[in-house]
Amino acid sequence: MSDVPSFFSRMWGHVTTSAAPTPFAIAVYCGFIAFQALLAIFVPGFEVHGLPVPSEGNVSLPYRCNGVPSWYITLITLAVLHVTHIFRLDQVLEHFGSLITVAMIFSDILAVLEYVSAIMMGKAVRMTGNVIYDFFMGAWLNPRFGKFDLKFWAETRVAWILLFVLTLSAAVTQFEKEGTVSPSMLFMVLAHFLYTNACMKGEECILTTWDIFYEKWGWMLIYWNFCGVPFVYCAQSLYILKQRVGIKTPFPVYYVPILVVVLLLAYYVWDTAQSQRNRWRMSLRNINIPRSAPPQFSFGTLKNPKYLESSAGKLLVDGWWKYARKIHYTADTIMALTWGLSCGFDHFLPYFYVCFFSGMIIHRYIRDASRCKRKYGKDWDKYCATVPYVFIPGII
């Protein structure tokens, strides 16, 4: 126990020397957030209405979807700033610790403002009376300014675009230090580009997800969107950079190409499965929005799909969804595993994400199964008999 004070003293020393907020970090982080907000508000896009919101009198709220042009504008802006040396991408990692601290403080302040504003404006819904729990889960379901929905924007634009920026910064930093970019780092750039790009090109699909139509915008979602996702999910990119993975000890020439093939196959299943389900849900409300942002897969849209009719709604049993009830989670987990595999096997840290994600999807499956059982009753049992497997067809 005598070492405890010295341990905390050392940790505080690390914070003050490497992670204390700086004017530069505050300007960079807040500037990025402001830039993404301005893009979301002013860049042209198309409008989609979400599911009816009981707390808003069953009104379907409008959402402006301009993720793709905002994403492209962000990439072009980053390239121009880097090439002109106005803002070099490697500066992001030079101030990584300070940026994390700024993101944490920003998230906490925003969560407090959201909670207090919801109560003062009479927007609080489904409150339990437990202040800590209500603050954690949130008070306001759809905080917005006009058509600018904060929860929708944060979940797509802030979290995933910032993640890609961090990984891109790691790649640029590696090139500056090593004179090359390792295959493992290129793999992570590809992986995070595909994921971020998918969130942009299919942003209208998330309007039917649990996060948007049911979960309130509390500290949990706010912290995860503004800090957790980008700064935790980039761990593999940082590990590759710091440990010189693929440079200090190169992998066999076939190793990373195999990972790329596995990643692309898993991505295809994940992308098309998500598209099938959400576009089908949208078609039930007579919403049809043709998308052209690449990549587009014909299998992502089902024509006259089979479904089970129930008293509480329809359940899709076609496309990927006839093979397993959570097949998109399986594909997502495989992608997460490849992120870790790109780092080799010398440390557990690169595999934290896939372990965390696996636990999260199991929890979500249990939660969703319980909720659907209550909603659909005996029809849910019929659905489970029709699609008996959860994650892996023929196995589990």
N, C-alpha and C positions, 0 to 999 in steps of 0.2 A: 504493500500500500504506500510505502514511502516514495515509490517512483511515480505515483499518480500526479502529484503537483508538477513534477518536472516534465511529465508527458504532456500535460495541458499547456505548460509553458512553452514547450517546443512547438506544439501545434499552433499556438497563438503567434509564435514567431514566424511560422510558415505563412500564416494568414496575412500578417502585417507586411511581410516582405514580398509575397508572391500573389496574394489574392485580395488585397485591399482595394476598394473602389477607387478609381482614378478618373480625372476629368476626361481623359481619352476614352476609357472604357464606357463611361456614362454616355458620351457623345456618340460612340459607335453603336452601342446597343439601342439606345433610345432613338437614334437616327434611323436605324434599320426598322424598328417598330413603326415609327412615324411614316417612313417611306412605304411600307407595306399597307398601312392604313389608307394613305392617300391613293395608292393604286387601287385598292378595293373600292374606294368611294368614287373615283373619277374615271377610271378606265372603262370604256364601253364593254358591255357584256349582255347576256340574255337573262331573262327573269324566269324563275321557277318558284312555284308555291309549295310549301312544305305540307306536312300532315296537319289536320285540324288540331288546334291547341285548346284543350278543355279550359285552361286558366284564362284564355283570351276569348271565351265565348265560342269555342270551336271554329275560330277563324283560321284559315290557312295563310300563314304569313309569307310575304314575298321575299325572295332572296336574289340578290344580283350575283350571277356567276360569271366572273371575269378572271378566273384563276390562270388560264392558259396565257393570255396576253400579259398579265401581271408577272407571271413566271418568266416569260421570254424577256420582258423589259428588265427584270431584275438581273438576269444573266448578262444581257448586253451592258447594263450599267456597271456591273462588277468588272466586266472585261475592259471597258473604257477607263474606269478608275484605276485599274491595275496597270494597264499599258501606259497610261499617262503619268503614273507615279503619284497621282493625287491621293490614292489610298491603295497600298499594296496588300494583296490578300494574305501574305505571310505575316502581316502585322496582327491579324486576328489571333493567331496562336501565340505571338509574343506577349499578348495581354490576356491569355486564356483564363488564368485564375481570377483576374479582376473582372472579366466579363461574366464569369459564373456568379460571382458575388453580386454584381449589379443585377443580373437576371433574377437571382433569388430575392433581393430586396424589392425589385420592381414587381415581381409576382405577388409578394406578400402585401405590398401597398395596394395593388390593384384588387386583390381579394377582399381586403378590408373595405375599400371604396364600394365595391360591388355589393357587399353584404349590407353595409349601412344604407346605401342608396335604395336598395330593394325594399328595405323596411320603411324608410322615410317616404318613399313614393307609392307605397301600398302594392308593390309588385311581388312580395314574398309569397311563395306557394309551398304547400306540403311541409310546413314547419313542424318540428317535433317538440320544440320548447327547450331542447338541449342546445345551448348556445355553441358549444364546441362542435357538436355533430353538425348542426345547421351551418356553421361557418365552413366546416370541412366540405360538406356536400353542396353548399350553396343555398341561396334564397331565391334568386331570380332565374327563371327558366330561359327566357329569351331577351337578355339585355341588348338593346339596339338603339341606334339613332337613325330613324327613317328605315331605309332598306339595308343599312349597314348593321348586320348582325354580328356582335362581338364574338359570340361563342363559335359560330360557323367560320368566321374569319380566322380566329386564333387556331382552331383545330387544323386548318389546311395551310394557310399562308405562313403563319409565324413558325409553327413547330417544324414542318418538313423543309421549308425553304432554308431556314436557319441551319438545320442539320446538314443540308447539302453544302452550304457556305462553309461550315466548319470542316467538312471532309475535303472540300476543294482547297481550303487554306492549308490543310495538312499536306496535300499533294504538291502544292506550290512551294511550301516550305521544304519538303523533301528534295524537290528539284534544285532549289537554291543551295541546299547543303551538300547534296550528293552529286549533282549534275545529271541526275536521272530520276525517273519515277519507277518504282519497283512494280512488278506484275501484281503483287498483293494490294498495293495502293491503287493501282488502276482498277482493280476489281472492286474495291470499296467505292470509288468514284462512280463506277457503272451501277453498282447496287443501289446507292443512295440517289443517283439520278433517276433510275427507273422508278423507285418508290415515290420520290417527290413528284416526278412527272405524272405518275398515275393518279396521285391525289389531285393534281391540277386538272387533268383532262377528264376526270370523272367526279368532280366536286359536287355536281348536282345529285349524285347517287347517295351521298351521305345524309341527305335530308331525311331519309327514312330510317336512319340508324338510331339506336338507343341513345347514343350520346346527344344527338340533336333534339329528338322529339320528347325525351323523357328526363334525362339527367340535367340537373340544375348546374349553373355555372358558378361553382364554388372554388374554394382553395385547391381542391384536388385537381380539377380540370385546368384551372388557371396556372397553377404551378407546373403541371405536367406539360402544358402547351408552351409556356414561355421559358421554361428552364429544363425540366426533366427530359423530354424527348430529345431536343437538340444536343444537350451537353452530356447526356448519358449514352445515347445511341451512337455517338461518334467515338466511343471508346476504342473500337477496333482500329479506326484511322489513326488515332493518337498512338496506340500501341505499336502499330506498324512503323510509324515515324520514329518514335523514341527507341525502339528496339532494333531498328534497321532491318525489319523482317524482309526477306527476299534479297537483301543486299549483303548483309554480314554473312549469312548462310543461305544461299539460294536454294529454292525448292527444286525438285525434279522438273524438267521442262514441261511435262504433261500435267503437273499438279493444278496449277491455276486454270488452264483451259478446261479441265474437267469440272472445276468449281463453276466456271462460267456457264457451261452446259447445264449443270444442275440448277443454277440460279435462274437461267432463262426458262427452263421447263417449269420450275416452281412458279416463276412470275406469270407465265402463261396461264397456268391453272388458277392462280390467285386473281389475276386481272379479269379473266373471262367469267369465273365463278361469281365474283362481285358484280360484274356488269349484268350477267344473266338475271340474278335475283333482283337487283335494284331497278333495272330497266323494266323488268316484268311488273314490279310493284308500281312503277310510274305509269305503265300502260294501263293498269287497272283504274287509274285516275285520268285516263285519256291524255297523258302527257307523253309526247314523243319529241325528243330533241336530238336530231342527228348530230353526231360529233365527228370532226375530221382530224383533230389533233393526234399525231402519231404517238404510239402504235395503236391502230384499231384492228380488232379481230372479229371476223364474221361470226365466230362461235360465241361472241359476247352478247349477242341478241338472239333470243329463241323465238321462232315463229310457231304460233299455235302450241305453246308448251302444255304438257299435262300437269294437272294440279288436283288436289283433293279439296272438295267443297265441304265447308263446315259451317255451323251456325255462327261462328265468330270470325269467319273470313276464309280465305283461300291459302293453301299450302302448296308450294311448288315442288313437284316430284319429277323434274325433267332436267336435261342438260347435266351439268356436274352434280346437281342436287338430287339426282336419283341414285347416286352412288354413296353419298355420306352427308349427314346433316350439318357438319361443320368442316367440310372439305377445304374451305378457304383458310381456316385456321391451320390445317395441316400444311398447306402450301406456304403460308406465312412463316410457320415454324421452320420449315426447310430452308427458306431464304435466310432466316435469322441464324441458323446453324452454319450456313456457308460463310456468313460474315465472320464467325469465330474461326472456322477452318482456314480462312485466308491468313490468319495470324500464326498458324502452326500449333504446336502442342506444348510449349514451354511454360505456359502460365494459365491459370483459371480465368483471369480477368476478361479475356476476349469472349469467354463463353457465359459471362454473367447475363448478358442480354437474352440469350436463348433460354437460359434457365428461368429467368424472371418472366419472360414471355410465356413459357410453357405453363408456369403456375397461374398466370393471369388468365389464359384461355381456358384452363380447366375450371377456374372459378367462374368465368363467364358462362361456360357450358352448363354448370350446375345451376347458376342463377337463371339462365334462359330456359332451361328445361323445366324448372319449377314454375316459372312465370307462364310458360306456354301450356303446361298441364292445367293450371288454374283457368287459363283463358279458353282453351279448346276442349277441355274435359276428355270424354271418350274419343273424340275425333283425334286427339293427340296420340292416343294409344294406337289408333289405326294408322296414323302417319308414321309412327315409329316402327310399326310392323311392315309398312311399305318400304321405308328406308331404314333398315335395321342398324346400319353402321353409323358411327358418329364421326370419326376422324379418318380412318383408313379403310377403304372398301375391302370386305372380306376378312378383316382382322379385328378391328375394334370400332 
